[in-house]
């Protein structure tokens, strides 16, 4: 029985990005890809299988941070962009 993998819906990723107060460049850094690669994904270009696995895992972790830590709370909202991303990167480790 062959199963088909559900592709990453980057419209939803963009909703998550905006909710988390991140820039597209921040998301590229979080996914460990270039800004151009992230833009390509937004335009519908396919992910390589190795990237897809990493991106899906990272999205699950980001969603958990939103849910479990109520991201972005008031403290996070009051941080400057760089500090906000650094705090998130610590949580993702």
C-alpha positions as semicolon CSV with decimal commas, in nm:
position;residue;x (nm);y (nm);z (nm)
1;X;0,000;0,000;0,000
2;X;0,155;0,329;-0,108
3;X;0,093;0,634;0,105
4;X;0,120;0,984;-0,028
5;X;0,284;1,249;0,180
6;X;0,083;1,558;0,245
7;X;0,277;1,855;0,107
8;X;0,363;2,149;0,329
9;X;0,100;2,422;0,291
10;X;0,306;2,740;0,287
11;X;-0,007;2,954;0,306
12;X;-0,050;2,810;0,655
13;X;0,321;2,847;0,728
14;X;0,288;3,216;0,643
15;X;-0,006;3,250;0,883
16;X;0,207;3,088;1,153
17;X;0,501;3,316;1,067
18;X;0,291;3,630;1,099
19;X;0,130;3,507;1,421
20;X;0,474;3,446;1,570
21;X;0,587;3,798;1,466
22;X;0,864;3,664;1,242
23;X;0,994;3,784;0,909
24;X;1,038;3,564;0,604
25;X;1,414;3,592;0,658
26;X;1,362;3,464;1,015
27;X;1,173;3,164;0,881
28;X;1,447;3,090;0,632
29;X;1,698;3,095;0,919
30;X;1,477;2,875;1,134
31;X;1,439;2,625;0,848
32;X;1,816;2,654;0,780
33;X;1,773;2,750;0,415
34;X;1,845;3,059;0,211
35;X;1,590;3,337;0,182
36;X;1,561;3,253;-0,189
37;X;1,483;2,889;-0,113
38;X;1,210;2,998;0,129
39;X;1,070;3,234;-0,136
40;X;1,072;2,949;-0,388
41;X;0,866;2,739;-0,148
42;X;0,620;3,025;-0,105
43;X;0,583;3,032;-0,483
44;X;0,499;2,662;-0,488
45;X;0,831;2,504;-0,578
46;X;0,873;2,159;-0,424
47;X;1,088;2,083;-0,124
48;X;1,364;1,827;-0,146
49;X;1,278;1,521;0,065
50;X;1,549;1,601;0,320
51;X;1,425;1,960;0,354
52;X;1,065;1,846;0,372
53;X;1,133;1,622;0,671
54;X;1,320;1,900;0,853
55;X;1,057;2,165;0,770
56;X;0,768;1,948;0,889
57;X;0,950;1,869;1,214
58;X;1,028;2,237;1,269
59;X;0,668;2,340;1,199
60;X;0,548;2,090;1,460
61;X;0,795;2,239;1,710
62;X;0,684;2,596;1,628
63;X;0,319;2,500;1,675
64;X;0,404;2,342;2,010
65;X;0,575;2,664;2,121
66;X;0,268;2,865;2,022
67;X;0,039;2,632;2,214
68;X;0,249;2,544;2,518
69;X;0,416;2,881;2,573
70;X;0,138;3,106;2,442
71;X;0,383;3,257;2,191
72;X;0,395;3,550;2,147
73;X;0,318;3,654;2,502
74;X;0,346;4,013;2,616
75;X;0,716;3,983;2,696
76;X;0,794;3,844;2,350
77;X;0,583;4,109;2,177
78;X;0,784;4,380;2,353
79;X;1,122;4,243;2,242
80;X;1,296;4,383;1,937
81;X;1,298;4,153;1,635
82;X;1,649;4,019;1,688
83;X;1,588;3,938;2,055
84;X;1,254;3,775;1,969
85;X;1,418;3,544;1,716
86;X;1,703;3,460;1,953
87;X;1,455;3,364;2,223
88;X;1,271;3,141;1,976
89;X;1,592;2,976;1,857
90;X;1,677;2,886;2,218
91;X;1,335;2,724;2,257
92;X;1,383;2,530;1,932
93;X;1,709;2,372;2,050
